[in-house]
Amino acid sequence: MGQTILPIDLPHQPRLGNFVVGENQELLGRLGELQPGFSGLWLCGDPSSGKSHLLRAAVQQQVLSGTEVSEVGYLRCQTPEQTTSQLLTLVDHMGQNNDLHTVALDDIQHVMGNRAAEEALLTLYQQVVVARGRLLVSHRQPASNTRFLLADLDSRMRALAHYRVVPLDDAGKARVLRLRAEARGYHLPHGVLEYWLSRGPRAMDTLLYDLERLDQASLQHQRMLTIPLLKQVLGY
């Protein structure tokens, strides 16, 4: 099953504290709130704007807070058929417990228009309400620009608090890359960053993928990360 129940096992575990905020301070503060009672957030934004990081981080923060939770989950929506099964599994988990729950559903655009998946999503929504938990969802568009088949689900999703994740500027992207490099134990020189961001693709997911390639090449050749090495590995 493609579902992740915490702890999330990632090389770089997303945290609210290691998210480079940019213009998203209000959203970050809202995600950091742990209040009793049902709440829900709809995050929208471009691919690689940071939505997945924030969803994972909010779920992880629920665990680190010490709140007694019996099930906390993050689910990246994929095909409608696969996601329907995963949503129903989450419903079953929650139905067996009465504790507070946080559920994060990433990329729900992949299930819209599929009746079975939407019915499972509506059932999960109702389960989170009963559990007085928190539902976090992400989509590329605000709910006002979308339409679910199920009218009840459509109205409930539109009622969630909405936030647009503002993409980072080049200075923010440089900070992300520096932090990732420092986490691996090396320094990413300013000159390398400046050359990199002025010549290559600047989508955040591409930058992070290329950082992995540069890291591997640096270790393999036992060389410092320099502009010549960057040119050799990335081709520009």
Secondary structure, DSSP 8 states (H G I E B T S, - for coil): --EEESS---SS---GGGS--TT-HHHHHHHH---SS-EEEEEE--TTSSHHHHHHHHHHHHHHTT---S-EEEEE--SHHHHHHHHHHHHHHHHT--S--EEEEE-GGGTTT-HHHHHHHHHHHHHHHHTT-EEEEEESS-GGG---SSHHHHHHHHHSEEEE-----HHHHHHHHHHHHHHTT----HHHHHHHHHHS---HHHHHHHHHHHHHHHHHHT----HHHHHHHH--
